[in-house]
Amino acid sequence: MVSVPESYASRRLSLSFREVGYGVGGIELYELGELDAAQLGYSVHPSGSSLVGNSPGDWQGEWIVVGRETACGDPIFLSTKSPHPRLTAMHGQGEWIPKIIAPTLDRFWECLQAFRSFAIGRGSPGEADANPPDDAGIQAYLEEIRRFCNGDVNAVVFWTVSGRDRDEQRHFLAPLMKRAK
């Protein structure tokens, strides 16, 4: 049985939602009872053998899959080592290269709530097209995420809203990157 930090379990149990959608993407968090099955293909092979290793690029023993990014299906996982950063990594690449999406559990919950507030009325592609955020709203949202992530631009990139092309994303991230230097 997967054992998550108590601070994660209690907070997850108090959430009134499972998923936050934005356009074609979003975040889904698994229920605590689903976490054992969520490890299949990550730390556990479907045959039951371990997929955990100690080399760079291996799935690490302290990582627990707790959700997924819904556009591409990349796992969202936490480290059981304090301060329990939240991470993601692209699947299907042959190795796991984790990227921090929030430096601590508390910061993850703050990012998730900010994302949920920003996504109101934009949960599907049609809603996002009918109710696009203005530039000031996007900039304020990303600035809030930047604060929560201690200026980590890579973490902010994870939380950028889907449905924007790379040039638009660069436009909004450029001021944040300058501040990070």
TAVENTA-V764437 format. One record per residue. N is the residue number from 1. PHI is phi in whole degrees, -180 to 180 (none if undefined). D_FIRST is the distance of its C-alpha to the first C-alpha in whole Angstrom. Layout:
# TAVENTA-V764437
<<N	PHI	D_FIRST> <N	PHI	D_FIRST>>
This chain:
# TAVENTA-V764437
<<1	none	0> <2	-70	4> <3	-116	6> <4	-97	10> <5	-56	13> <6	-56	14> <7	-63	17> <8	-74	16> <9	-58	14> <10	-66	17> <11	-68	19> <12	-63	17> <13	-63	17> <14	-85	21> <15	-69	22> <16	-95	24> <17	-141	24> <18	-108	21> <19	-140	23> <20	-122	27> <21	-102	29> <22	-144	32> <23	59	34> <24	-93	33> <25	-127	30> <26	153	27> <27	-133	24> <28	-118	21> <29	-108	18> <30	-76	15> <31	-69	14> <32	-57	11> <33	-70	10> <34	-97	10> <35	-66	8> <36	-59	6> <37	-66	10> <38	-67	11> <39	-81	10> <40	-60	12> <41	90	16> <42	-113	15> <43	-94	12> <44	-131	12> <45	-74	15> <46	-54	15> <47	-75	16> <48	103	13> <49	-76	14> <50	-76	14> <51	-108	16> <52	-78	16> <53	-140	19> <54	-113	21> <55	-88	24> <56	-57	25> <57	93	24> <58	-82	21> <59	-69	18> <60	-94	17> <61	-63	14> <62	-88	14> <63	-92	14> <64	-128	11> <65	-71	13> <66	-123	13> <67	-177	17> <68	-153	20> <69	-83	23> <70	-82	25> <71	-72	28> <72	-111	27> <73	83	23> <74	-65	22> <75	-70	19> <76	-111	18> <77	-137	16> <78	-119	16> <79	-93	16> <80	-79	14> <81	-87	18> <82	-61	20> <83	-91	22> <84	60	19> <85	-63	21> <86	-99	20> <87	-135	21> <88	-142	22> <89	-156	23> <90	-71	25> <91	-89	23> <92	81	25> <93	-99	27> <94	89	26> <95	-154	25> <96	-99	23> <97	-116	25> <98	-72	23> <99	-126	25> <100	-72	25> <101	-108	25> <102	-163	25> <103	-73	25> <104	-146	23> <105	-62	21> <106	-60	24> <107	-67	26> <108	-61	24> <109	-62	24> <110	-65	28> <111	-62	28> <112	-62	26> <113	-66	28> <114	-63	31> <115	-63	30> <116	-62	30> <117	-64	33> <118	-67	35> <119	-82	34> <120	-56	35> <121	78	37> <122	-134	36> <123	-72	33> <124	-127	35> <125	-57	37> <126	-64	40> <127	-66	39> <128	-64	39> <129	-69	42> <130	-78	44> <131	-135	43> <132	-70	42> <133	-73	42> <134	-83	45> <135	-58	45> <136	-65	45> <137	-65	42> <138	-64	40> <139	-63	42> <140	-65	41> <141	-61	37> <142	-65	37> <143	-66	38> <144	-63	36> <145	-62	33> <146	-58	35> <147	-62	35> <148	-63	31> <149	-100	30> <150	54	33> <151	80	35> <152	-71	33> <153	-62	35> <154	-61	32> <155	-66	29> <156	-62	32> <157	-57	33> <158	-57	29> <159	-86	30> <160	-63	34> <161	-75	34> <162	-75	34> <163	93	37> <164	-106	39> <165	-77	41> <166	-61	41> <167	-63	44> <168	-65	43> <169	-62	40> <170	-60	42> <171	-57	45> <172	-79	42> <173	-84	40> <174	-55	43> <175	-62	44> <176	-69	41> <177	-68	41> <178	-63	44> <179	-68	43> <180	-73	40> <181	-79	43>>
